[in-house]
Amino acid sequence: MTTERTELISPASHGFGGPAHRAAVPPDALVGTSLQDSGLLSTPFPCLDHQAVAHNIAVMARYCEAAGVVLYPHGKTTMAPQLWDWQLAGGCKGLTAATIQQVRVMRQFGIKDILMANELVSDGGVGWLAGELRDSADFTFTCYVDSAEAVDYLDDAMARHGADQPLRVLVEIGHANGRTGCRTAEDARAVATRVVRSRHLRLVGVSAYEGSIVADSLESSLAAVREFCGFVRDVADKLTAEGLFDDVPIVSAGGSAFFDVVAEVLSGQGWEVILRSGCYLIHDHGKYDRVSPLNRVGGERFRPALSVWSTVLSRPEPDRLVIDMGRRDVANDAGAPVVVEAVARGGGSVAVDGLEVVRMFDQHIIVSSPRTSELRVGDRVRVGISHPCTTMDKWKWIPTVTDSDRIDGVIRTYFD
């Protein structure tokens, strides 16, 4: 295993790359400069607000401590080892992954405690994992099972690959029209007892994902999520009462939209409750800004940290602008980007009131504009995003900036 570690937010030693960085500018040439310095960054390019990220980490840490829960943030949101290090330094106990490839990247950078929030049904993946567990005494890994078939598959695969310690698993609880997971308490009990009787697996708790519950209003969604979490609590209660766990069980749930309900329903039961929220770190100007649990519980809120700069290419009609970014540069799966700032090509801010993204192409965005807008060809426009995961994965390198728009570092992502 490679144990390369990263500094929190620092320039890397590699060449600067990514969809927007045509000139391959070395990252150390960027540090200390302004985002608007000509010749260094061609648009479109992303930037990450350093202070906003630090704020979000601190706010989430305080929330989890007050709620009595543990945070394993989902690493797939950023796939940025520098940011993972910062999250771990800020109080997170481990990381969540969705795929065995993400686990391998995490291990490359020395992450010691990983929860894979998914079923593991890959012979190559099990083979690598068995070797990693055998060779690394300080590595703790946990994954899901939701059927007898999955239990038998993992048990046989671990035996076939010469595993010398049991694989920690959580029985996954699901809901109708959702993803994976046992649909009934009886199914969950059957899977749990099969794990207990297996040769190479160890039952350590239960897990669920409530973020796939969708109703016709926020109130209805909250009620449905609360009911589902109650079901998860009841299953965990029954398995605990039957003595199926040999230690304090883990109960894990909590995406980024309903972690307040998860904490309310599942904490205080004597379990180790693990949240897996990931989007809190970057937050956004769209979906997660609307649905954030902190909007409901009051107090401190998360700040949007990620945005993308572009240039006005054309004003082909009095009420239309065309800017040089598109679906390849910024997410549109959970809502259109939001125009938040504009800078004239000669310097100085330009009002963005009334600007609205109305259409997106691969490399162009059409912006509806008041006829009175002073934006001209060559001016720069910054858009906020909706859904950080599907903007982060479009960039290999992202500059981090301070409040004064000075670049103070560069992070690298590892989605490929």
C-alpha positions in Angstrom: 0.0 0.0 0.0 1.2 3.5 -0.8 0.9 5.8 2.2 1.3 9.1 0.4 -0.2 11.8 2.6 -1.3 15.3 1.6 -1.1 18.7 3.2 -4.5 20.2 4.0 -4.7 22.9 1.2 -1.4 23.3 -0.6 0.0 23.4 -4.1 0.9 20.0 -5.5 4.1 19.1 -7.3 2.4 17.9 -10.4 1.5 20.0 -13.5 -1.7 21.9 -13.5 -4.4 20.1 -15.5 -8.2 19.9 -16.1 -10.7 20.9 -18.7 -10.2 24.6 -18.3 -6.4 24.8 -17.8 -5.2 24.8 -21.4 -1.8 26.2 -20.7 -0.7 23.6 -18.1 0.2 26.3 -15.6 2.2 24.9 -12.6 0.2 25.2 -9.4 3.0 27.0 -7.6 2.8 29.8 -10.2 -0.9 30.3 -9.2 -0.4 30.6 -5.4 -0.5 34.2 -4.3 -2.0 35.5 -7.5 -5.6 36.8 -8.1 -8.2 34.7 -9.8 -8.6 37.6 -12.3 -4.9 37.9 -13.3 -4.8 37.7 -17.1 -2.9 34.9 -18.7 -2.9 32.5 -15.8 -6.3 30.9 -15.9 -8.4 30.7 -19.0 -12.1 30.3 -18.5 -14.0 28.3 -17.6 -12.3 27.5 -14.3 -13.6 26.5 -10.9 -12.6 27.9 -7.5 -13.1 26.7 -4.0 -13.6 29.2 -1.1 -11.1 28.1 1.5 -12.9 29.9 4.4 -16.3 28.5 3.4 -14.9 25.0 3.5 -13.3 25.5 6.9 -16.6 27.0 8.2 -18.6 24.0 6.9 -16.3 21.5 8.5 -16.5 23.4 11.9 -20.3 23.7 11.8 -20.8 20.1 10.9 -18.4 19.0 13.7 -20.3 21.1 16.3 -23.6 19.7 15.0 -22.5 16.0 15.3 -21.0 16.6 18.8 -24.3 18.1 20.0 -26.4 15.4 18.4 -24.2 12.6 19.8 -23.4 11.1 16.3 -20.2 10.2 14.5 -19.4 11.5 10.9 -17.9 9.4 8.1 -18.3 11.9 5.3 -18.9 10.5 1.8 -15.5 10.8 0.0 -17.1 10.6 -3.4 -18.3 14.2 -3.1 -14.8 15.6 -3.7 -12.5 12.6 -4.3 -9.8 15.1 -3.0 -7.4 13.6 -0.5 -6.3 17.1 0.7 -9.9 17.8 1.6 -10.3 14.4 3.2 -7.3 15.2 5.4 -8.9 18.4 6.4 -12.2 16.7 7.3 -10.4 14.1 9.4 -8.4 16.8 11.2 -11.8 18.5 11.8 -13.2 15.6 13.8 -14.4 13.0 11.3 -13.7 9.4 12.4 -13.4 7.8 8.9 -14.6 8.2 5.4 -17.5 6.6 3.3 -16.9 5.3 -0.2 -19.4 4.0 -2.7 -17.2 1.7 -4.8 -14.1 -0.5 -4.3 -12.2 1.8 -6.6 -12.9 4.7 -4.3 -11.7 2.6 -1.4 -8.5 1.9 -3.3 -7.9 5.6 -3.8 -8.5 6.2 -0.1 -6.1 3.5 0.9 -3.5 5.0 -1.5 -3.6 8.1 0.6 -3.5 6.3 3.9 -7.1 6.5 5.0 -7.4 3.9 7.8 -11.2 3.6 8.5 -13.5 3.2 5.6 -17.2 2.4 5.4 -18.2 1.3 1.9 -21.9 2.2 1.7 -22.7 -0.5 -0.9 -22.8 -4.2 -1.5 -19.4 -5.7 -2.5 -19.9 -8.2 -5.3 -16.6 -8.2 -7.2 -14.2 -11.1 -7.0 -11.3 -8.8 -8.0 -12.4 -6.3 -5.3 -12.7 -8.9 -2.6 -9.2 -10.3 -3.6 -7.6 -6.9 -3.3 -9.5 -6.2 0.0 -8.5 -9.5 1.6 -4.9 -8.8 0.8 -5.1 -5.2 2.1 -6.7 -6.4 5.4 -4.0 -9.1 5.7 -1.2 -6.6 5.2 -2.5 -3.6 7.1 -3.3 -4.2 10.8 -4.5 -0.6 11.3 -7.0 -0.8 8.4 -10.7 -1.1 9.3 -13.2 -1.7 6.5 -17.0 -2.2 6.6 -19.5 -2.9 3.8 -23.1 -3.9 3.3 -25.1 -7.2 2.8 -28.8 -7.3 2.0 -29.4 -11.0 1.0 -28.4 -14.5 1.7 -26.8 -14.6 -1.7 -24.7 -11.6 -0.9 -23.6 -13.2 2.4 -22.7 -16.5 0.8 -20.8 -14.7 -2.1 -18.7 -12.7 0.3 -18.1 -15.6 2.6 -16.9 -17.9 -0.2 -14.8 -15.1 -1.9 -13.0 -14.3 1.4 -12.2 -17.9 1.9 -11.1 -18.3 -1.7 -8.7 -15.4 -1.4 -7.2 -16.6 1.9 -8.7 -14.0 4.3 -7.2 -14.3 7.7 -9.7 -12.1 9.6 -13.4 -11.6 9.3 -14.9 -9.0 7.1 -17.1 -6.5 9.0 -20.6 -6.1 7.4 -23.8 -4.1 8.1 -27.2 -5.5 7.2 -28.6 -2.9 4.8 -32.2 -1.8 5.3 -34.1 -0.5 2.3 -37.5 0.9 1.4 -40.0 0.4 -1.4 -38.9 2.0 -4.7 -35.5 2.6 -3.3 -32.1 1.1 -4.0 -30.6 -1.9 -2.3 -31.5 -3.1 1.2 -33.8 -5.6 3.0 -37.4 -4.5 2.6 -38.8 -6.2 5.8 -37.7 -6.9 9.3 -37.9 -10.6 8.7 -35.6 -10.4 5.7 -33.1 -8.3 7.8 -33.2 -10.9 10.6 -32.6 -13.7 8.1 -29.6 -11.9 6.6 -28.2 -11.1 10.0 -28.4 -14.7 11.3 -26.7 -15.9 8.1 -23.8 -13.5 8.7 -23.5 -14.8 12.3 -23.3 -18.4 11.0 -20.8 -17.5 8.2 -17.1 -18.4 8.4 -15.5 -15.1 7.3 -17.9 -12.3 8.0 -18.7 -10.4 11.2 -22.0 -8.6 11.9 -21.3 -5.1 13.3 -24.6 -3.3 12.8 -27.3 -2.1 10.3 -27.3 0.7 7.8 -29.8 2.5 5.6 -30.1 5.4 3.2 -33.1 7.8 3.6 -32.1 10.3 0.9 -33.9 8.3 -1.9 -37.3 8.8 -0.3 -39.2 11.4 -2.3 -42.7 12.6 -1.6 -44.8 15.4 -3.0 -43.7 18.1 -0.5 -40.9 18.7 2.0 -43.3 18.0 4.9 -44.4 14.7 3.4 -40.8 13.7 2.7 -39.8 14.5 6.3 -42.7 12.4 7.6 -41.7 9.5 5.3 -38.1 9.7 6.3 -39.0 9.8 10.0 -41.1 6.7 9.6 -38.4 4.9 7.7 -35.8 5.8 10.3 -38.2 4.4 13.0 -38.3 1.2 11.0 -34.5 1.0 11.0 -34.4 1.7 14.7 -36.9 -1.1 15.3 -34.8 -3.6 13.3 -31.7 -2.6 15.1 -33.5 -3.0 18.4 -34.7 -6.5 17.5 -31.3 -7.7 16.3 -29.7 -6.3 19.5 -32.3 -8.0 21.7 -31.5 -11.3 20.0 -27.8 -11.0 20.9 -26.6 -11.0 17.3 -24.0 -8.4 17.8 -20.9 -9.1 19.9 -20.1 -5.5 20.5 -21.9 -2.1 20.5 -23.6 -2.1 17.1 -23.2 0.5 14.4 -26.4 2.1 13.0 -25.6 4.2 10.0 -27.8 6.5 7.8 -27.8 10.1 7.0 -27.2 11.7 3.6 -27.0 15.4 3.2 -30.7 16.3 3.1 -32.2 14.6 6.2 -29.4 14.0 8.7 -31.3 15.9 11.3 -34.2 13.4 11.3 -31.7 10.5 11.3 -29.9 12.0 14.4 -33.3 12.7 16.1 -34.7 9.2 15.6 -31.6 7.0 15.9 -29.3 8.7 18.5 -29.5 8.1 22.2 -30.1 4.3 21.9 -26.7 3.2 23.0 -25.5 2.5 19.5 -22.7 4.1 17.5 -24.7 6.2 15.1 -22.7 7.1 11.9 -23.8 9.8 9.5 -22.4 9.6 6.0 -23.3 13.2 4.8 -20.8 14.4 2.1 -22.3 17.5 0.4 -22.1 19.7 3.5 -18.4 20.2 2.9 -18.9 22.1 -0.4 -22.6 22.9 -0.1 -24.1 24.8 -3.1 -26.3 27.7 -4.3 -29.1 25.3 -5.4 -30.4 22.0 -4.2 -28.6 21.6 -0.9 -29.0 25.2 0.0 -32.7 24.6 -0.3 -32.9 21.3 1.6 -30.1 21.6 4.2 -31.2 20.4 7.6 -29.6 23.4 9.2 -32.3 25.5 7.6 -34.7 23.6 9.8 -32.8 23.3 13.0 -31.7 26.9 13.1 -28.3 28.4 14.2 -25.3 28.3 11.9 -25.7 27.4 8.3 -23.4 26.0 5.7 -21.8 28.3 3.1 -21.5 27.5 -0.6 -17.8 27.0 -1.4 -17.6 26.0 -5.1 -18.2 28.2 -8.1 -17.1 28.4 -11.7 -15.9 31.4 -13.6 -16.7 32.0 -17.3 -16.4 34.8 -19.9 -19.2 36.4 -21.9 -18.7 35.3 -25.5 -21.6 37.0 -27.1 -24.8 39.0 -26.7 -26.6 37.9 -29.8 -30.0 39.3 -28.6 -30.6 42.3 -26.3 -32.0 39.9 -23.6 -29.6 37.0 -24.1 -26.0 36.4 -23.1 -23.8 33.4 -24.0 -21.0 32.4 -21.7 -18.2 30.0 -22.3 -19.1 27.1 -20.0 -21.5 24.2 -20.2 -22.5 20.8 -19.0 -18.9 19.6 -19.3 -17.9 22.2 -16.7 -20.7 22.6 -14.2 -23.5 20.3 -13.0 -27.1 20.5 -14.2 -28.5 17.3 -12.9 -30.1 18.9 -9.8 -30.9 22.3 -11.2 -29.3 25.0 -13.3 -26.3 27.1 -12.1 -27.0 30.4 -10.5 -25.2 33.7 -11.6 -23.7 35.2 -8.4 -21.1 37.7 -9.6 -19.7 39.5 -12.6 -16.5 41.5 -13.2 -16.0 43.9 -16.1 -13.0 43.1 -18.4 -11.4 46.4 -17.2 -12.0 45.7 -13.6 -14.9 46.5 -11.2 -18.1 44.7 -10.5 -21.1 44.5 -12.8 -24.7 44.1 -11.4 -26.1 40.6 -11.9 -29.7 41.3 -10.9 -32.2 39.6 -13.3 -29.6 37.2 -14.8 -30.9 33.6 -15.1 -29.5 30.5 -16.7 -32.1 29.3 -19.2 -30.4 26.7 -21.4 -27.2 24.7 -21.3 -25.1 23.1 -24.0 -21.8 21.1 -23.8 -19.7 24.3 -23.8 -22.2 27.1 -23.8 -24.7 28.5 -21.3 -27.5 30.8 -22.4 -28.3 33.5 -19.8 -31.5 35.5 -19.8 -30.6 39.1 -19.2 -32.4 42.4 -18.6 -32.0 44.7 -21.6 -30.4 47.2 -19.2 -27.6 44.9 -18.1 -24.2 46.4 -18.6 -22.5 43.1 -19.2 -20.4 43.0 -22.4 -18.3 40.6 -24.4 -15.2 39.8 -22.5 -16.6 40.4 -19.0 -16.4 37.5 -16.5 -19.3 35.8 -14.8 -19.2 33.6 -11.8 -21.9 31.0 -11.3 -22.8 29.0 -8.2 -23.6 25.3 -8.6 -26.4 22.9 -7.6 -25.1 19.5 -6.4 -21.4 19.6 -5.7 -20.6 16.0 -6.5 -21.4 16.4 -10.2 -19.3 19.6 -10.6 -16.3 18.4 -8.6 -15.9 15.3 -10.9 -15.4 17.5 -13.9 -12.1 19.0 -12.7 -8.7 17.4 -11.9 -7.4 20.6 -10.3 -9.2 23.3 -8.4 -7.7 26.5 -7.0 -8.6 27.5 -3.4 -9.1 31.1 -2.7 -9.3 33.4 0.3 -11.9 36.1 0.9 -9.9 38.5 -1.2 -9.9 36.2 -4.2 -6.2 35.4 -3.8 -5.3 31.9 -4.7 -3.8 30.2 -1.6 -3.5 26.6 -2.8 -4.6 24.0 -5.3 -6.3 20.7 -4.7 -6.3 17.6 -6.9 -9.2 15.3 -7.4 -9.0 11.5 -8.2 -12.2 10.6 -10.0 -10.4 8.6 -12.7 
